[in-house]
Amino acid sequence: MDCGGVFVKYVLFIFNILFVICGILLITFGSIMVSTIKDFSGVGETFTANSVAIIILVLGCVVFLVAFMGCCGAIRENSCALTSYSVVMLVLLVSQLALIIYVWVDHVQIQQSLEKIVQTIWDQRKTDALLMDTLQRSFKCCGLNGFADYGITYPASCCDSPSNGTCALTQVMTRSSCLKAVDSFWDTNVSIIKYAGLGVTAVELVAFIFACCLANQTRNSQRRQNY
């Protein structure tokens, strides 16, 4: 293999090491999102909120596995493995672009779905307080629009150190409303999804091109050896 082929080989290997790291980060990020909203599974609308987190988690696992295959294919100079890696990388690249476009175009609709979930949980609090308590503990919030929604008695989930099952006014005054807390959570995460996703996709595109070049050069080298 010439100097150009060796360069492509090791650059591809380094890229796949970066993919492994990106895969781990996506798995971690997706797991955090899923664990944050997993207790809302009793509400039908939660599927919309969970779908993005689950897709991120699955993509993280796929990125990790594909990157490992790419590392092996590059080091062993196996044209079959590199070709398979290129095909899978192309599918993964298109999938991530579709996810990013979906989040970019419909992020307002997703946010509205999250707000409907919060409203539904609030409306059901008298018959099922567990979901509202979980929401308030997870997002450090109190009430639908603020602590005043509870009147003068605030549940223990509205503060970190309740006394006799309730919270004092001074403990809940600094808590934001749950609608605002969920909106802030989504606004923060949607930026991470969009821009981090674009960065990962750009790296994947370069790796796809390099893998195709290396696979083609490996096949040509094998043909020359057969003559």
WOCOR-V525637 format. One line per field, one symbol per residue. burial: # if it has 9 or more other C-alpha atoms within 8 Angstrom, else .. A space follows every 50 residues. Layout:
# WOCOR-V525637
burial=???
This chain:
# WOCOR-V525637
burial=....##.###.##.###.#############.##..#.#.#.#.##.### ..#######################.###.###.##.###.##..##..# .##...#..##.##########.##...#.#######.#########... ...#.####..#...###..##..#########..#...#####.###.# #.###.##.##########.#......
